[in-house]
Amino acid sequence: MSRRPYIREPSRTGWWLEQPRYIRYMLREISALFIGIYALALIVGLFQLSKGQAAYEGFLAATAGPAGRTFAVLAMLFAIYHTYTWFQVTPKAMPLTLAGKRVPGAFIIAAHWFGFFLVSAALWLLAGS
């Protein structure tokens, strides 16, 4: 007597649409792609700046259009989402104990947000805006 086990066919497309946590996971992964592309665009801008004023102004003109602005807004939204999800997972990835007691996760998350806003404010002031 041969027994054949049931093997469920995996769905080839849309598996991540089955549960909300899968959707959040995929959005987080896609956010890294947008942030990476934006970082490459900044590197290209620095390279153009090293070539001279005309090359840099051409780069600025290329990124000032509707497509460049839309991409910058999308990259910023994805960066905010990526930051939020990373700070939410930090207490699990980096548990902290002080004096033999575990620090509550909410405190760790709040400390990360405080540091984020502190560094952002300092950079904003240094930029002169």
HELIX and SHEET records of a PDB file:
HELIX    1   1 TRP A   15  LEU A   17  5                                   3    
HELIX    2   2 PRO A   20  LYS A   51  1                                  32    
HELIX    3   3 GLN A   53  THR A   63  1                                  11    
HELIX    4   4 PRO A   66  ALA A   93  1                                  28    
HELIX    5   5 GLY A  105  ALA A  127  1                                  23    
SHEET    1   A 2 THR A  97  LEU A  98  0                                        
SHEET    2   A 2 LYS A 101  ARG A 102 -1                                        
END                                                                             
